């Protein structure tokens, strides 16, 4: 009876992991909202990014202490993944504050290109024509959206650079997650917040405090409840879900599936922040969605000579 129950137990396979990433990434499309709200409450610029990393890190300290023995088993790997993931997310958050929502999001979503190239070199994956098709469609969609109606299109500012860097860092992080699935998402997320906090501190030094004055104690008290609620209630659970599923899928697939964030970010930025999408940008968003559909519904996109199956 137990064998029959085990045999018929639902399996959490690639499709389920893919849907998990799509759902979690869609929520990330609203990440800019609490981030900018915290800015309005007094934590401006990199200070807001610091809060969004430091507060959940403090909440995770008991978990880190409890898991310290397990962490030592793969500390170097967890630190490496945490560094690249933390750098990617911190740079993305900074980009959302120093450029428009759509430019930051779109530049981040060059990730599938970097992920696929990294996977080819590091994981020795063979990329099939379906994967190239999905990447091509996504790249064309990104180009169409970037080339349409943006008043700042001729100015590649520091926010744009941060957006581009975020995609490269996340590409490396996703590749390491895939190559080392034995590293627990709990430890990965914890180290990610450690490095995210350090990178936010570094940003304060590199970018300076112009336009981002040192917040007062009252500013922190006003911003902390919202930051805590968002980070612990939404940010942390979706982060764990993405890290867990990303370790089960190809980095290129993860990058393309996470493009659902682009659509949510575009719609929310248009409705709330007044960053309206023109027809050309809507076409680009449609192409990006198509790339995700091709990736999910296609046959096995990636085969590896060393994959056990």
Secondary structure as UniProt FT lines:
FT   HELIX           2..7
FT   HELIX           14..28
FT   TURN            29..30
FT   HELIX           31..40
FT   TURN            41..42
FT   HELIX           46..66
FT   HELIX           68..72
FT   TURN            73..74
FT   HELIX           75..98
FT   HELIX           101..108
FT   TURN            109..110
FT   HELIX           111..118
FT   HELIX           119..123
FT   STRAND          125..127
FT   HELIX           129..146
FT   TURN            151..154
FT   HELIX           158..179
FT   TURN            180..182
FT   HELIX           185..207
FT   TURN            210..211
FT   HELIX           217..230
FT   HELIX           231..235
FT   HELIX           236..246
FT   TURN            247..248
FT   HELIX           251..257
FT   TURN            258..259
FT   HELIX           260..272
FT   HELIX           279..297
FT   STRAND          302..304
FT   TURN            305..306
//
